[in-house]
Amino acid sequence: MTAEHLEARFRERRGEGRATLVCYLTVGDPSVEESTRAALAALEAGADVLELGVPFSDPTADGPVIAAAAYRAIQRGGSLRAALEVARAVRARSPAPIVLFSYYNPILSFGPAELPPAAAAAGADGILVVDLPPEEGSELRGAAAAAGLAMIPLVAPTTGREREPLVVGGARGFVYYVSLTGVTGSGAAPLAEAAASAAALRERVGLPVVVGFGITSPEKARLVADSGVDGVVVGTALVQVIAAAGSTEERERGVRDFVGSLRRGLDAR
């Protein structure tokens, strides 16, 4: 797949007057096989874009929920290679866009030039690297462009207007706007303020913009989407649903119920 496939999903949803729902899960929690099943359940329930989180031992941008999920996942076979396996399995059953969500260390170990073609072959459409500043990673960025994959930039409230062009320059797919200067899962994220800033960013950069960090309910998702941004990212709350379930059946049902509630909340705007 390609960046164009990802961008087409955003155009489709905007043409329908609907917000794009991006859902994140940690690959390997509770197992690699169950990550595939949870991912498919989320897509069947109304997720538009899937973020496959690569577990990392030092996830500095993530709060305690996803950090704990990453720790469990690593013990159970979660890795960048496992994320590619899940992407391949999901792609065999769904046309939905897939983004690999990672820190740079696993990519460095895999090989920055080798990852994009491997990701494209697995069916991924883009790569998001949490801790890679725009001045770095030229090998990865060049290989991603050659493979037709989107490199998804992150913009934070602290980015600053003078640095913004450097961060989003050459970006494809969408821009991920971080709602707060903190870690994922914060219940105190200033979502109304973040949504307004993200909507203004969208007008400046001409790319779809989604808001993540702190969106834990249909009501919060709708609050952000009503501001005029293209979509929302839900991660921590979904990871909690997956972790709390006691069986595979409960897990899939929980994912479907929660993602379905998010979808209905967004569509009720």
Secondary structure, DSSP 8 states (H G I E B T S, - for coil): --HHHHHHHHHHHHHTT--EEEEEEETTSS-HHHHHHHHHHHHHTT-SEEEEE---S--TTS-HHHHHHHHHHHHTT-SHHHHHHHHHHHHTT----EEEEE-HHHHHHH-TTTHHHHHHHHT--EEEETT--TTS-HHHHHHHHHHT-EE--EE-TTS-TTTHHHHHTT--S-EEEESSSS-TT-TT--HHHHHHHHHHHHHHH-S-EEEESS--SHHHHHHHHTTT-SEEEE-HHHHHHHHH-SSHHHHHHHHHHHHHHHHHHHHT-
